[in-house]
Amino acid sequence: MARFTLTRRCSLPPSDAWTRLTAWPRHGDRVPFTRVGVARGTGRAEGDVVLARTGVGPVRFDDPMEIVALVEPELCRLAKRGRVVRGGAELRVRPVGGGSAVVWTEELRITGLPGLFDPVVASAARLVFGRVLDHLLAAPPPAV
């Protein structure tokens, strides 16, 4: 399984960092060929499902992620339950020095791809999700 951890510090209070981190549709802003939305629930409770849809032409797949643990505004644990992408992610926010520290940890398994490619998958995911995280923390707060 490909694993990576991203850590960012920002000047936002933890509640604002949390709101931006869990603005699910904004995650798709920086993931190529991908749209993200909430498929079940509000995206703010255990059991809700966040869905990333990726596609180019006829090649498409869904990445459904069920929220399996949620302690607002500190922790969101997601289980990836798709046919193509499996694994999970954990998003954490904590106060630090008048701002916040955000930690995004992810484990990915791409169906049909041998474990030999895990370092490549982890490097690519670190790059893509690092851009997502930077974008979310720099973007204006989402409208409620």
PESULTA-V145499 format. One record per residue. N is the residue number from 1. RES is the residue in one letter. NEAR is the number of other C-alpha atoms within 8 Angstrom. D_LAST is the distance of its C-alpha to the last C-alpha in Angstrom with 2 decimals. Layout:
{{N & RES & NEAR & D_LAST} {N & RES & NEAR & D_LAST}}
//
This chain:
{{1 & M & 8 & 36.18} {2 & A & 11 & 34.51} {3 & R & 10 & 32.82} {4 & F & 11 & 30.96} {5 & T & 9 & 28.96} {6 & L & 9 & 26.77} {7 & T & 8 & 26.19} {8 & R & 8 & 24.24} {9 & R & 8 & 24.05} {10 & C & 8 & 21.53} {11 & S & 7 & 21.11} {12 & L & 10 & 17.55} {13 & P & 10 & 17.47} {14 & P & 14 & 17.21} {15 & S & 8 & 13.87} {16 & D & 9 & 12.33} {17 & A & 13 & 14.59} {18 & W & 12 & 13.57} {19 & T & 11 & 9.81} {20 & R & 12 & 11.12} {21 & L & 10 & 13.93} {22 & T & 8 & 12.16} {23 & A & 9 & 9.87} {24 & W & 12 & 12.67} {25 & P & 10 & 12.73} {26 & R & 9 & 13.15} {27 & H & 12 & 16.27} {28 & G & 13 & 17.99} {29 & D & 10 & 17.83} {30 & R & 10 & 20.88} {31 & V & 11 & 22.69} {32 & P & 7 & 25.26} {33 & F & 7 & 25.35} {34 & T & 11 & 22.45} {35 & R & 12 & 19.23} {36 & V & 13 & 17.00} {37 & G & 9 & 14.87} {38 & V & 13 & 14.74} {39 & A & 8 & 18.04} {40 & R & 8 & 18.19} {41 & G & 10 & 15.89} {42 & T & 7 & 12.28} {43 & G & 12 & 13.21} {44 & R & 8 & 13.02} {45 & A & 9 & 16.56} {46 & E & 9 & 20.15} {47 & G & 8 & 21.46} {48 & D & 14 & 18.33} {49 & V & 13 & 19.19} {50 & V & 15 & 17.62} {51 & L & 12 & 19.71} {52 & A & 12 & 20.84} {53 & R & 11 & 23.08} {54 & T & 12 & 25.59} {55 & G & 10 & 28.26} {56 & V & 7 & 30.76} {57 & G & 5 & 32.94} {58 & P & 5 & 34.33} {59 & V & 6 & 33.47} {60 & R & 9 & 30.21} {61 & F & 8 & 28.95} {62 & D & 11 & 26.02} {63 & D & 14 & 24.92} {64 & P & 11 & 23.39} {65 & M & 13 & 22.22} {66 & E & 13 & 22.10} {67 & I & 16 & 20.38} {68 & V & 10 & 23.56} {69 & A & 9 & 22.66} {70 & L & 12 & 19.54} {71 & V & 7 & 19.76} {72 & E & 7 & 16.42} {73 & P & 9 & 16.15} {74 & E & 12 & 19.51} {75 & L & 12 & 20.38} {76 & C & 13 & 19.43} {77 & R & 12 & 22.50} {78 & L & 12 & 22.52} {79 & A & 12 & 25.63} {80 & K & 13 & 26.26} {81 & R & 11 & 27.99} {82 & G & 10 & 28.74} {83 & R & 8 & 32.24} {84 & V & 9 & 32.14} {85 & V & 12 & 30.04} {86 & R & 13 & 30.62} {87 & G & 12 & 29.98} {88 & G & 12 & 26.97} {89 & A & 12 & 24.59} {90 & E & 12 & 23.63} {91 & L & 12 & 20.83} {92 & R & 10 & 21.48} {93 & V & 14 & 20.10} {94 & R & 9 & 22.41} {95 & P & 10 & 22.93} {96 & V & 7 & 25.69} {97 & G & 5 & 27.24} {98 & G & 8 & 24.44} {99 & G & 12 & 21.93} {100 & S & 16 & 21.26} {101 & A & 13 & 23.21} {102 & V & 12 & 21.61} {103 & V & 12 & 24.01} {104 & W & 11 & 23.56} {105 & T & 11 & 26.63} {106 & E & 11 & 27.39} {107 & E & 11 & 30.39} {108 & L & 13 & 30.97} {109 & R & 11 & 33.77} {110 & I & 8 & 34.20} {111 & T & 8 & 36.32} {112 & G & 4 & 39.77} {113 & L & 7 & 39.51} {114 & P & 6 & 42.12} {115 & G & 7 & 41.24} {116 & L & 5 & 43.28} {117 & F & 8 & 40.26} {118 & D & 12 & 37.90} {119 & P & 8 & 38.29} {120 & V & 7 & 37.42} {121 & V & 10 & 34.35} {122 & A & 12 & 33.23} {123 & S & 9 & 33.82} {124 & A & 8 & 31.93} {125 & A & 10 & 28.96} {126 & R & 11 & 28.98} {127 & L & 8 & 28.88} {128 & V & 10 & 26.10} {129 & F & 9 & 23.80} {130 & G & 10 & 24.66} {131 & R & 9 & 23.32} {132 & V & 13 & 20.07} {133 & L & 9 & 19.78} {134 & D & 9 & 20.77} {135 & H & 9 & 18.25} {136 & L & 11 & 15.28} {137 & L & 10 & 16.54} {138 & A & 6 & 17.36} {139 & A & 7 & 14.36} {140 & P & 4 & 12.00} {141 & P & 7 & 8.81} {142 & P & 7 & 6.27} {143 & A & 3 & 3.78} {144 & V & 2 & 0.00}}
//
